[in-house]
């Protein structure tokens, strides 16, 4: 998926969607069958790509780019 130059694969979109729902890293990992470290890595990459400093900012930018509803 692409939007404004930011590309996101299905796993990243799933993490973003769970993040938008307010999930903690541990809860996101459990729900998606990932390790907590994998979730942390996805989020770190997302924050960098979205130029976001907080979870709220990352979700807002992802919505603005059409990456998540």
N, C-alpha and C positions, 0 to 999 in steps of 0.2 A: 504494500500500500504506500502511496506517496502523497505528500502534501507540502507545498512550500519548500521543497528541497529536502525534506526529512522523510526517510524511508523507514518502514517498520515491518518486520516479518510477523507472522501470525502469533508466535510465542510472545513477542514484545507487546503486541496489541492486547493479548490476553492479560499480561501483567499490568498494562496500563488500565485496562477495564477494571481489574480487581482493585488497583490502586484508587481509581475514581470512586469505587464503592466504599472506600475507607478502610480497606484491609491493611493490617500490619504485615510486614514481610513474612513472618512465620505463618500467618493465616493464608496469605497468597500462595506461599510455597505448598502448603498442605492441600489447598483447593486445586492447584494446577499440577500436582504431582512432581514438583520441582524441589530441589534443595534450597534452603534459605540463602545459601551463598550464591546460587544461580540467580535468585530473585534480586539480591543485592547488586550483582554484576549487571543484570539487565537494567536496573534502576539507575545505576551509576552512568551507564552508557546513554540512557534516555535523558538524564539530567544534562549531560554534556551536549547531546545533539539538539535538545530543545532549549539550551541555554537557560536552564531553570535552576534556581537555588533551593526551592522547597517543593514538597510533594504537591501542594496546592497549585503552585505556579506551573509545574510540569503537566498536571491534569488540564489546567486552563489552556495552556499552549497546545496540547494535544487535541483538545476540542476545537480550538480555533483553526487548526490545520486539518480538521476532519479525520483524524486518526482514530478517534473514538466518538461515540454519540454523546 
